[in-house]
Amino acid sequence: MALLKPLHNFPLVRSRDIEEVREAMARVYSRPVLTPMGSADGFKATVNNCQIRSIHLAYATYGTDVELDFPAHGVFSQLFPIRGTGEVVRGRSSAALSPGASAIASAGAPHSVHLSADYEHLVMRVDVQSLIDKLRALTGAAIDEPLQIDLCQDFKHPAALMLLDYLPLLVATLTEACLPFPDWWVAQTEQFLTTLFLCGHRHNYSHLLENDVRDASLRQVRQVEEYVEANAQQVITLEDLAALTGVSVFSLFRAFKKHRDYSPLQFLARVRSRPGGTSR
Amino acid sequence: MTSTQPLNRFPLFRTRSAEEMRAALAQLYGKPTLSFERGVTTIDAVANHHRLSDIGLAYVKYGTTMNVAYPEGNFTMQAFPVRGAGAMTIGKTEFPLNSRRGAILAGTGFAARLGPDYEHLILTMDTRALTSKLAAIVGAPIDRPLSFRPRCDYDRLAAEALRDHFLFLVDKVNALTAPLPKPVLAEFEQMLMVMVLHANRHNYSHLLEQTPADAAPREVRRAEEYIEANHRQAIKLEDLARETGVSAFSLFRSFKQSRGYSPMQFLARVRARPRGTV
């Protein structure tokens, strides 16, 4: 028996016909331009899709090198590669796709993905309006400007790591399900996923969610991390960092000790030793 | 192995003294009665405990063969044995505790006999928080206290999902070097409580099944239960018709209408389900 693919119990389309696949994706998402880059004969799409109210969880593989160009639409997609490699491009920024990492595609701008023939991924798609409703509920703030999410996640943030690990667990739970879960189960799962998504990504409202923690020392840590990331190639002294955050060198050390398992300068060393300045 | 004990960042006690263990456990769940085999003078007990808002996560290894009895309490707890075996007694009923069988109690007193290498994880819940979650789902006030059927079979899918989610949280709170955002923890707590109400049988289960997603006809649900219980044997459509008391044709039709698949497709799914890995 063939190995069962994630979410096989929620089939959307299995086809060698490009038009049929585009049609099926348009039903749950948006209609991409789908171009096989490798041998067109090898094109064989398997797409599964499970809806959790305002969230869709999908599995996809295409059997050959493909490029998909998606128009702008009101949905954020987060891609969780399982196998193979790829790239997601949004305007002038791009992020590499490989197992163990993940990347986000914007709601307000067109984006495209290039995928290798052996590529497989899980996708979590979240409706913008439900994110904004949840943001409003969590922060009590007016959300007037459009939500803008960074292309790459900040994997120092525990919620980002949790999202990366949680999605496969939820997909496995849904894949084993023989009976539909009751509506109240699904509703709670949607609430959790929406919250985790908002906390696990950096966006133009992140600071409101951090205020909720009411922890000034964590903000200092974040401030330092951002500064160090942006200026890693310059000379940075502890005094610079203290001046930046407006607290003493000693309290900065204490803040790092509380929230991270390393010191500010160890963090700088880690950032400098990263290959090619990737975001992980 | 001992260095990778669950929740080891939240030590509660580590002791060779039975008296010390008794005192520490009393702070956690109410005063237990402990009795050991004759000749036992020292034990090797470890407990870790992490309290969140409405729930608590605990790991306990007693390190000796022993009997434990708890009086009635005011918290709800679900046990997830991770190693060894034991047995729990409530009134006159005894049932096993092992890696596939656990228990849930909403304040009921109980006694347990635990083997020397028994270790478990415990999910404790504030019974009032659990009850208000139940009231929110049912949409009506809960007047009679919540009462669970105590034995929990982790081979059942909903219970396995609960255990996987609980173990995930135990692992995450222990492994992450920075605290999770409060809203994330709060929603995860809510989700675990929903899963506890879904995965265990209790005196309000019938109300939860009346929600629209479960509104399949009685014969469909009966047939699904029969298939889940007997999928290792040969099952014919006629067997299902006999079990449910309706004709094979009308059973087929009500499956298609309420579930979108046939009874035999459901059987195939149950049989294809990957099993029991945590």
HADDOCK unambig.tbl for C-alpha pairs under 7 A between the chains (distance, minus, plus):
assign (segid A and resid 158 and name CA) (segid B and resid 176 and name CA) 6.29 0.50 0.50
assign (segid A and resid 158 and name CA) (segid B and resid 178 and name CA) 6.19 0.50 0.50
assign (segid A and resid 158 and name CA) (segid B and resid 179 and name CA) 6.90 0.50 0.50
assign (segid A and resid 158 and name CA) (segid B and resid 180 and name CA) 5.65 0.50 0.50
assign (segid A and resid 159 and name CA) (segid B and resid 180 and name CA) 6.01 0.50 0.50
assign (segid A and resid 159 and name CA) (segid B and resid 181 and name CA) 6.95 0.50 0.50
assign (segid A and resid 173 and name CA) (segid B and resid 161 and name CA) 6.04 0.50 0.50
assign (segid A and resid 176 and name CA) (segid B and resid 273 and name CA) 5.55 0.50 0.50
assign (segid A and resid 176 and name CA) (segid B and resid 274 and name CA) 6.88 0.50 0.50
assign (segid A and resid 178 and name CA) (segid B and resid 266 and name CA) 6.90 0.50 0.50
assign (segid A and resid 178 and name CA) (segid B and resid 269 and name CA) 6.19 0.50 0.50
assign (segid A and resid 178 and name CA) (segid B and resid 270 and name CA) 6.15 0.50 0.50
assign (segid A and resid 182 and name CA) (segid B and resid 213 and name CA) 5.02 0.50 0.50
assign (segid A and resid 182 and name CA) (segid B and resid 214 and name CA) 6.14 0.50 0.50
assign (segid A and resid 183 and name CA) (segid B and resid 213 and name CA) 5.54 0.50 0.50
assign (segid A and resid 184 and name CA) (segid B and resid 137 and name CA) 6.57 0.50 0.50
assign (segid A and resid 185 and name CA) (segid B and resid 194 and name CA) 6.37 0.50 0.50
assign (segid A and resid 188 and name CA) (segid B and resid 191 and name CA) 5.87 0.50 0.50
assign (segid A and resid 189 and name CA) (segid B and resid 191 and name CA) 6.54 0.50 0.50
assign (segid A and resid 192 and name CA) (segid B and resid 184 and name CA) 6.92 0.50 0.50
assign (segid A and resid 192 and name CA) (segid B and resid 187 and name CA) 5.13 0.50 0.50
assign (segid A and resid 192 and name CA) (segid B and resid 188 and name CA) 6.32 0.50 0.50
assign (segid A and resid 195 and name CA) (segid B and resid 183 and name CA) 6.82 0.50 0.50
assign (segid A and resid 195 and name CA) (segid B and resid 184 and name CA) 6.01 0.50 0.50
assign (segid A and resid 196 and name CA) (segid B and resid 184 and name CA) 5.65 0.50 0.50
assign (segid A and resid 213 and name CA) (segid B and resid 181 and name CA) 6.79 0.50 0.50
assign (segid A and resid 213 and name CA) (segid B and resid 182 and name CA) 6.71 0.50 0.50
assign (segid A and resid 259 and name CA) (segid B and resid 177 and name CA) 6.90 0.50 0.50
assign (segid A and resid 259 and name CA) (segid B and resid 178 and name CA) 4.96 0.50 0.50
assign (segid A and resid 260 and name CA) (segid B and resid 177 and name CA) 6.00 0.50 0.50
assign (segid A and resid 260 and name CA) (segid B and resid 178 and name CA) 5.97 0.50 0.50
assign (segid A and resid 261 and name CA) (segid B and resid 177 and name CA) 6.41 0.50 0.50
